Amino acid sequence: MRPIQKTLCALALSALAIPATASAGETHVFNLYILGFRAGTISTAINKKGNNYALSGKVQPTAFLRKLRDVGYSGTAYGRFGKGHRYSPSRYTGNMRTGSRTSTVKMHWTKGRPTVDAYTPGREPRPYDIKPSAQKGTMDLLSSLHSVFEDSTKADLCGRTIPMFDGRRRTKLTLSKPVFSGVKGTCKGTYTRVAGFSPEDMKERVNFPFKLLYELQDDGNYRLKSLSTTTTFGKASLVRR
């Protein structure tokens, strides 16, 4: 199931069902297509109050994909947000099913520095492991994904780097400055493995390029319409519902 896992990563990782932990103040739902076939749904839902946020997300496979492999994801994140799509998580829980294993990670941040409270199933330390305490300034995967999904002003569209930490591995999203044409804005992006990966994974591939297509809305903001990438086995995309 390695290709499916890599595709989800290339699409920034995370759904119609939205947990009560994040009421439907703002939702984003995308269909996931692999080789032209609908493989599932990816969604986020956020509730903001003041400068605080409560966020939930899901990757929900189609029945066809579930018959091949039981893959999926659900997660929640809490913290504070600011201008320019800046999110500072304070707590995060993520549950991942890959078809061969199920894992759960729980983390919290203190002054921007993450602590892993639990990562199950556990394993013996490995030479390429990284210290969570050294990953200051990183965001969880769910908050990072939502910051790309949400509407944006023209001034704040793309043009930033998002450092991420999932409890074992450090990655980053790099978004280029947008190119505008009429009511559309296009950004090139790259998902990059930084540290915490095996030498085999780093040798196999480090960068996963993708493209974001935004469209101007009546309120003057730009809304993400699609995300596309090319994997080793073909094209994959997210298309807003």
C-alpha positions in Angstrom: 0.0 0.0 0.0 3.0 2.3 -0.2 1.8 4.1 -3.3 -1.5 5.1 -1.6 0.4 6.4 1.5 2.8 8.4 -0.7 -0.1 9.9 -2.6 -1.8 11.1 0.6 1.5 12.6 1.7 2.0 14.3 -1.6 -1.4 15.8 -1.3 -0.5 17.2 2.1 -2.0 14.3 4.0 -5.0 14.6 6.3 -15.1 13.0 5.4 -18.4 14.0 5.2 -18.8 13.2 8.9 -17.6 16.0 11.0 -16.8 15.3 14.7 -18.5 17.4 17.4 -15.1 18.6 18.6 -15.1 21.1 15.7 -18.6 22.4 14.9 -19.3 23.3 11.3 -18.1 27.0 11.5 -16.0 26.4 8.3 -15.7 23.2 6.3 -13.7 22.2 3.3 -14.5 18.9 1.5 -12.5 17.5 -1.4 -12.8 14.4 -3.6 -9.6 12.4 -3.9 -8.9 11.0 -7.4 -6.1 8.6 -8.3 -5.6 7.7 -12.0 -9.0 9.3 -12.7 -10.9 7.1 -10.2 -12.5 8.6 -7.1 -10.6 7.0 -4.2 -12.1 8.9 -1.3 -12.8 12.2 0.4 -10.6 14.5 2.4 -12.1 17.2 4.7 -11.4 19.6 7.4 -13.8 21.5 9.7 -12.8 24.3 12.0 -14.5 26.4 14.7 -12.8 29.7 15.6 -13.5 31.8 18.7 -11.3 34.8 19.3 -7.8 33.7 18.4 -8.4 30.1 19.3 -9.3 27.2 17.0 -10.7 23.7 17.2 -10.0 21.7 14.1 -11.0 18.2 12.9 -10.2 16.3 9.7 -10.8 13.0 7.9 -9.6 10.9 5.0 -12.5 8.6 4.1 -11.8 6.0 1.4 -14.5 4.8 -1.1 -16.0 1.4 -0.6 -14.0 0.2 -3.6 -10.7 1.3 -2.1 -11.7 -0.1 1.3 -12.1 -3.5 -0.2 -8.5 -3.4 -1.4 -7.0 -1.8 1.7 -8.6 -0.3 4.8 -6.9 3.1 4.7 -8.0 6.2 6.4 -7.3 9.1 8.8 -9.0 11.1 11.5 -7.5 13.8 13.6 -8.1 16.8 15.8 -6.0 19.9 16.6 -6.4 22.8 19.0 -4.5 26.0 19.3 -4.3 29.7 18.3 -4.2 31.3 14.9 -3.1 34.7 13.5 -3.0 36.6 10.2 -1.4 35.1 7.2 -2.6 31.5 7.9 -0.4 31.2 10.9 -1.5 28.4 13.2 0.2 27.6 16.5 -1.1 24.2 17.7 -1.3 23.4 21.4 -2.7 19.8 21.1 -3.0 17.3 18.3 -4.3 13.7 18.0 -4.0 11.7 14.8 -5.2 8.2 13.9 -3.9 6.6 10.7 -4.8 3.4 9.0 -2.5 2.2 6.2 -4.0 -1.2 5.4 -1.1 -3.0 7.1 -1.1 -1.1 10.5 -3.0 1.4 12.6 -1.2 4.1 14.5 -2.1 6.9 16.9 -0.1 9.9 17.9 -0.9 12.4 20.6 1.2 15.6 21.0 1.2 19.0 22.8 3.2 22.2 22.2 4.8 24.4 24.8 6.0 27.8 23.6 6.1 26.3 20.1 8.0 23.2 21.0 6.3 19.8 20.5 6.2 17.0 23.0 5.0 13.5 22.0 2.7 12.2 24.7 2.0 8.9 23.0 2.8 7.1 19.7 1.3 3.7 19.4 2.3 1.1 18.5 5.7 1.8 19.9 9.0 0.6 18.5 12.7 0.5 19.3 14.8 3.6 18.7 16.4 3.9 15.3 19.6 5.7 14.2 17.6 8.3 12.2 15.1 9.2 14.9 14.9 12.9 15.7 14.1 14.6 19.0 10.7 16.2 19.3 12.1 18.9 21.5 14.3 20.1 18.6 11.3 20.6 16.3 10.3 24.1 17.6 8.1 26.1 15.3 6.6 23.1 13.6 2.9 22.5 13.0 0.9 19.3 13.0 -0.1 17.9 9.7 -3.8 18.7 10.1 -3.4 22.4 10.9 -0.9 22.6 8.0 -3.3 21.0 5.6 -6.2 23.3 6.7 -4.1 26.4 6.3 -3.8 25.5 2.6 -7.5 24.5 2.2 -8.9 27.7 3.7 -9.8 30.9 1.8 -7.1 33.5 1.4 -6.7 37.2 0.6 -4.7 38.0 -2.5 -1.8 39.3 -0.4 -1.6 36.2 1.8 -2.0 33.6 -1.0 0.8 31.0 -0.9 4.4 32.4 -0.8 5.3 30.6 2.4 7.0 27.6 3.9 5.1 25.4 6.5 7.4 23.3 8.8 5.6 20.1 10.0 6.2 17.3 12.6 4.1 14.2 12.9 5.6 12.8 16.1 8.5 11.0 14.3 9.2 12.7 11.1 9.9 16.3 10.1 8.6 17.6 6.7 7.7 20.9 5.1 5.4 22.4 2.6 6.9 25.1 0.3 4.4 27.2 -1.6 5.6 29.5 -4.3 4.2 33.0 -4.9 1.0 32.8 -7.0 0.6 33.5 -10.7 -2.7 35.2 -11.5 -4.7 34.9 -14.7 -8.1 36.5 -14.7 -10.0 35.2 -11.6 -7.6 32.3 -11.1 -4.4 32.1 -9.0 -2.0 29.2 -9.4 0.7 28.2 -6.9 3.4 25.6 -7.2 4.2 23.6 -4.1 6.5 21.0 -2.8 6.1 18.5 0.0 9.6 17.7 1.3 11.0 15.0 3.6 13.4 16.7 6.0 14.4 14.3 8.8 13.3 11.2 10.7 13.0 9.1 7.6 15.0 5.9 6.9 18.0 6.2 4.5 16.0 4.0 2.1 13.0 6.5 2.1 15.4 9.5 1.6 17.2 7.8 -1.2 13.9 6.8 -2.9 12.4 10.3 -3.0 12.6 13.5 -1.0 10.5 16.0 -2.9 6.9 15.6 -4.0 5.8 18.6 -6.2 2.1 19.6 -6.6 0.0 22.4 -8.0 -2.7 24.5 -6.3 -5.5 26.2 -8.2 -7.4 29.0 -6.5 -10.4 31.0 -7.8 -11.5 34.5 -6.8 -14.8 34.6 -4.9 -17.5 37.4 -4.6 -16.1 38.4 -1.2 -12.7 39.2 -2.7 -10.9 36.1 -1.3 -9.4 33.2 -3.2 -10.7 29.7 -2.7 -8.8 26.5 -3.4 -10.5 24.6 -6.2 -8.1 21.8 -6.8 -4.7 20.3 -5.9 -2.9 18.1 -8.4 0.3 16.0 -8.4 2.0 13.3 -10.4 3.1 10.2 -8.6 5.3 7.3 -9.7 2.1 5.5 -10.8 0.1 8.3 -12.4 -1.8 11.5 -11.7 -3.7 12.2 -8.4 -5.8 15.2 -7.4 -8.1 16.8 -4.9 -11.1 18.5 -6.3 -13.4 20.7 -4.1 -16.9 19.4 -3.8 
